[in-house]
Amino acid sequence: MQQTKGLALEVRLSAYIDGELGEAERSELDALLARDDDARVLLDKLKAGSTFGNRAFEDFLHDPVPLALVRHIKQGGGISPKLERVTTSNLPKRSVRVLPRLVAASVGLLLTGGVAGFILGSTANFVDPTGETAASPFVDEIADYHRIYSRQKAHLVEVPASQAAHIETWLTASVGVPFKIPDLTRKGLAFEGARLLVANGKPVAQLVYRDHEDEIFAICFLRSAGGAKADAFSETIQGDLGLVSWQKDNAAFVVVGPSSAAGLQDLAHTVAGVM
């Protein structure tokens, strides 16, 4: 028999439904349910949500493996700890039994608007890569460029980091956006150099960085008509890449890096603060 005293009521009632409590605990919860309307409502919700929750959790466990992970494995990289999925074998038995019901409860809260304000108020907009947005042509082309150039070894950049002053003069004149190369060493990124690209029919500056794990990140920007809020950051995942875009004054910016990089949004805010 389970001992659930001191645990959340949801956990205790889940064990109650499953018949896993000793006689003393079951009697205690019977008494609580007899006098507490909220406890009875919660019990009814847990019972009603069991079937739905179990189905939803089962579907989650059988989701197709992400294409980026398949590609990573085929290339011989193995399974990165950043991309490993949590499995039920890592969870205590009680957590595995309770999870389906918590899934159902969470969906119920979402449908009633309990967390809608938090989601709508989030700083990042997670955009469907296939959706149409004003910046999507620019972002899509940057993703295509990055997949090609980030694999280059001897020709990763056109102009190396040792010519930083020339890079600033050259790209400012070419793109029409004054800037200083951001120092991102505190973010674990070393500046490698720069390229000049073309996206959406316009010249685009690309500043290239490398982290300690040899992953390539880039800051890309071009002159634009403006009009968007300076703090409106949009994040999108395109396969193995993550991209965060924003507008500032008369320039559009994109930070691009591996989709597994947890700090991409924070990196974009740092870049926006210094460029």
BELVEN-V870240 format. One record per pair of residues at least 12 apart in sequence whose ideal C-beta (glycine too) atoms are under 10 Angstrom apart, sorted by the first residue. I is the first residue (numbers start at 0). J is the second residue. Records with the same first field share a line. If there is no record, write none. Layout:
BEGIN
I: J ; J
END
This chain:
BEGIN
0: 14 ; 18 ; 19 ; 20 ; 21 ; 22 ; 23 ; 24 ; 25
1: 13 ; 14 ; 15 ; 17 ; 18 ; 19 ; 20 ; 21 ; 24 ; 92 ; 93 ; 96
2: 14 ; 19 ; 20 ; 21 ; 24
3: 15 ; 19 ; 20 ; 21 ; 24 ; 28 ; 93
4: 20 ; 23 ; 24 ; 27
6: 93 ; 97
7: 97
8: 28 ; 31 ; 35 ; 37 ; 38 ; 41 ; 42 ; 45
9: 41 ; 42 ; 44 ; 45 ; 97 ; 100 ; 101 ; 104
10: 93 ; 94 ; 96 ; 97 ; 100 ; 101
11: 24 ; 27 ; 28 ; 31 ; 38
12: 28 ; 31 ; 32 ; 38 ; 39 ; 41 ; 42 ; 44 ; 45 ; 46 ; 97 ; 100
13: 42 ; 45 ; 46 ; 49 ; 93 ; 96 ; 97 ; 98 ; 99 ; 100 ; 101
14: 28 ; 93 ; 96 ; 97
15: 27 ; 28 ; 29 ; 31 ; 32 ; 42 ; 45
16: 42 ; 45 ; 46 ; 49 ; 96 ; 100
17: 49 ; 93 ; 96 ; 97
19: 92 ; 93 ; 96
28: 42
41: 104
44: 100 ; 103 ; 104 ; 107
45: 97 ; 99 ; 100 ; 101 ; 103 ; 104
46: 100
47: 100 ; 103 ; 107
48: 99 ; 100 ; 101 ; 102 ; 103 ; 104 ; 105 ; 106 ; 107
49: 96 ; 99 ; 100 ; 103
50: 99 ; 103
51: 99 ; 100 ; 102 ; 103 ; 106 ; 107
52: 97 ; 98 ; 99 ; 100 ; 101 ; 102 ; 103 ; 104 ; 105 ; 106
53: 96 ; 98 ; 99 ; 100 ; 102 ; 103
54: 99 ; 102 ; 103
55: 98 ; 99 ; 102 ; 103 ; 105 ; 106
56: 87 ; 95 ; 98 ; 99 ; 100 ; 101 ; 102 ; 103
57: 99
58: 102
59: 84 ; 98 ; 99 ; 102
60: 84 ; 86 ; 87
62: 84
64: 82 ; 84
65: 82 ; 84 ; 236 ; 238 ; 239 ; 258
66: 238 ; 239
67: 82 ; 236 ; 237 ; 238 ; 239 ; 240 ; 257 ; 258 ; 259
68: 82 ; 83 ; 84 ; 239 ; 259
70: 238 ; 239
71: 239 ; 257 ; 259
79: 212 ; 257 ; 259
80: 259
81: 212 ; 257 ; 258 ; 259 ; 260 ; 261
82: 239 ; 257 ; 258 ; 259
121: 234
122: 230 ; 231 ; 232 ; 234 ; 264 ; 268
123: 232 ; 233 ; 234 ; 235 ; 243 ; 263 ; 264 ; 267
124: 231 ; 232 ; 233 ; 234 ; 235 ; 243 ; 244
125: 233 ; 234 ; 235 ; 236
126: 138 ; 233 ; 234 ; 235 ; 236 ; 237 ; 242 ; 244
127: 235 ; 236
128: 142 ; 235 ; 236 ; 237 ; 238 ; 240 ; 242
129: 235 ; 237
130: 235
132: 233 ; 235 ; 244
133: 223 ; 224 ; 226 ; 227 ; 233 ; 244 ; 246 ; 251
134: 199 ; 223 ; 227 ; 233 ; 235 ; 242 ; 244 ; 245 ; 246 ; 251 ; 252 ; 253
135: 199 ; 233 ; 235 ; 244
136: 198 ; 199 ; 200
137: 198 ; 199 ; 201 ; 203 ; 219 ; 220 ; 221 ; 223 ; 242 ; 244 ; 251 ; 252 ; 253
138: 198 ; 199 ; 219 ; 233 ; 235 ; 237 ; 240 ; 242 ; 243 ; 244 ; 251 ; 253 ; 255
139: 198 ; 199 ; 235 ; 237 ; 242
140: 196 ; 197 ; 198 ; 199 ; 200 ; 203 ; 219 ; 253
141: 196 ; 198 ; 199 ; 203 ; 205 ; 217 ; 219 ; 220 ; 221 ; 237 ; 240 ; 242 ; 244 ; 253 ; 254 ; 255
142: 235 ; 237 ; 238 ; 239 ; 240 ; 241 ; 242 ; 253 ; 255
143: 196 ; 198 ; 237 ; 240
144: 194 ; 196 ; 197 ; 198 ; 203 ; 205 ; 217 ; 219 ; 255
145: 196 ; 205 ; 207 ; 215 ; 216 ; 217 ; 219 ; 237 ; 239 ; 240 ; 242 ; 253 ; 255 ; 256 ; 257
146: 237 ; 238 ; 239 ; 240 ; 255
148: 194 ; 196 ; 205 ; 207 ; 215 ; 217
149: 207 ; 209 ; 214 ; 215 ; 216 ; 217 ; 239 ; 240 ; 255 ; 256 ; 257
150: 215
151: 194 ; 207 ; 215
154: 194
155: 191 ; 192 ; 194 ; 207 ; 209 ; 215
156: 190 ; 191 ; 192 ; 193 ; 194 ; 205 ; 206 ; 207 ; 217
157: 169 ; 192 ; 193 ; 194 ; 195 ; 196 ; 205 ; 207
158: 170 ; 192 ; 193 ; 194 ; 195 ; 207
159: 190 ; 191 ; 192 ; 193 ; 207
160: 180 ; 189 ; 190 ; 191 ; 192 ; 193 ; 206 ; 207 ; 208 ; 209
161: 190 ; 192
162: 192 ; 193
163: 179 ; 180 ; 190 ; 192 ; 193 ; 206
164: 180
165: 193
166: 178 ; 180 ; 190 ; 192 ; 193 ; 194 ; 195 ; 204 ; 206
167: 179 ; 180 ; 193 ; 204 ; 206
169: 193 ; 195 ; 204
170: 193 ; 194 ; 195 ; 202 ; 203 ; 204 ; 205 ; 206 ; 220
171: 204
172: 202
173: 195 ; 202 ; 203 ; 204
174: 195 ; 196 ; 201 ; 202 ; 203 ; 204 ; 205 ; 219 ; 220 ; 221 ; 222 ; 250
175: 201 ; 202 ; 204 ; 221 ; 222 ; 223 ; 249 ; 250
176: 202 ; 203 ; 204 ; 220 ; 221 ; 222 ; 223 ; 247 ; 248 ; 249 ; 250 ; 251 ; 252 ; 274
177: 248 ; 250 ; 274
178: 204 ; 206 ; 218 ; 220 ; 250 ; 252 ; 273 ; 274
179: 273 ; 274
180: 192 ; 193 ; 206 ; 208 ; 218 ; 273 ; 274
181: 206 ; 208 ; 218 ; 266 ; 269 ; 270 ; 271 ; 272 ; 273 ; 274
182: 273
183: 206 ; 208 ; 210 ; 216 ; 218 ; 266 ; 269 ; 270 ; 273
184: 208
185: 269
186: 208 ; 210 ; 216 ; 262 ; 265 ; 266 ; 269 ; 270
187: 208 ; 209 ; 210 ; 211 ; 212 ; 214 ; 216 ; 262 ; 266
188: 207 ; 208 ; 209 ; 210 ; 211 ; 214 ; 215 ; 216 ; 218 ; 256 ; 266 ; 269
189: 207 ; 208 ; 209 ; 210 ; 211
190: 206 ; 207 ; 208 ; 209 ; 218
191: 206 ; 207 ; 208 ; 209 ; 215 ; 216 ; 217
192: 205 ; 206 ; 207 ; 208
193: 205 ; 206 ; 207 ; 217 ; 218
194: 206 ; 207 ; 217 ; 219
196: 217 ; 219 ; 221
197: 221
198: 219 ; 221 ; 251 ; 253
199: 221 ; 223 ; 251
200: 221
201: 221 ; 222 ; 223 ; 251
202: 221 ; 222
203: 219 ; 220 ; 221 ; 222 ; 251 ; 253
204: 217 ; 218 ; 219 ; 220 ; 221 ; 222 ; 250 ; 252
205: 217 ; 218 ; 219 ; 220 ; 221 ; 253 ; 255
206: 218 ; 219 ; 220 ; 254 ; 270 ; 274
207: 219
208: 254 ; 256 ; 266
210: 256 ; 257 ; 260
212: 257 ; 260
214: 256 ; 257 ; 259 ; 260
215: 255 ; 256 ; 257
216: 241 ; 254 ; 255 ; 256 ; 257 ; 260 ; 263 ; 266 ; 270
217: 242 ; 253 ; 254 ; 255 ; 256
218: 252 ; 253 ; 254 ; 255 ; 256 ; 266 ; 267 ; 270 ; 271 ; 274
219: 242 ; 244 ; 251 ; 252 ; 253 ; 254 ; 255
220: 244 ; 245 ; 247 ; 250 ; 251 ; 252 ; 253 ; 254 ; 270 ; 274
221: 249 ; 250 ; 251 ; 252 ; 253
222: 248 ; 249 ; 250 ; 251
223: 246 ; 247 ; 248 ; 249 ; 250 ; 251 ; 252
224: 246 ; 249 ; 251
225: 246 ; 247 ; 248 ; 249 ; 250 ; 251
226: 246 ; 249
227: 244 ; 245 ; 246 ; 247 ; 251
228: 245 ; 246 ; 247
229: 245 ; 246 ; 247 ; 248 ; 271
230: 245 ; 246 ; 247 ; 268 ; 271
231: 244 ; 245 ; 246 ; 247
232: 244 ; 245 ; 246 ; 252 ; 254 ; 264 ; 267 ; 268 ; 271
233: 245 ; 246 ; 253 ; 267
234: 254 ; 263 ; 264 ; 267
235: 253 ; 258
236: 258 ; 263
237: 255 ; 258
238: 258
239: 257 ; 258 ; 259
240: 255 ; 256 ; 257 ; 258 ; 259 ; 260 ; 263
241: 254 ; 255 ; 256 ; 257 ; 258 ; 259 ; 260 ; 261 ; 263 ; 264 ; 266 ; 267
242: 254 ; 255 ; 256 ; 258 ; 263 ; 267
243: 255 ; 256 ; 263 ; 264 ; 265 ; 266 ; 267 ; 268 ; 270 ; 271
244: 267
245: 267 ; 268 ; 270 ; 271
246: 271
247: 270 ; 271 ; 272 ; 274
248: 274
250: 274
252: 267 ; 270 ; 271 ; 274
253: 267 ; 270
254: 266 ; 267 ; 268 ; 269 ; 270 ; 271
255: 267
END
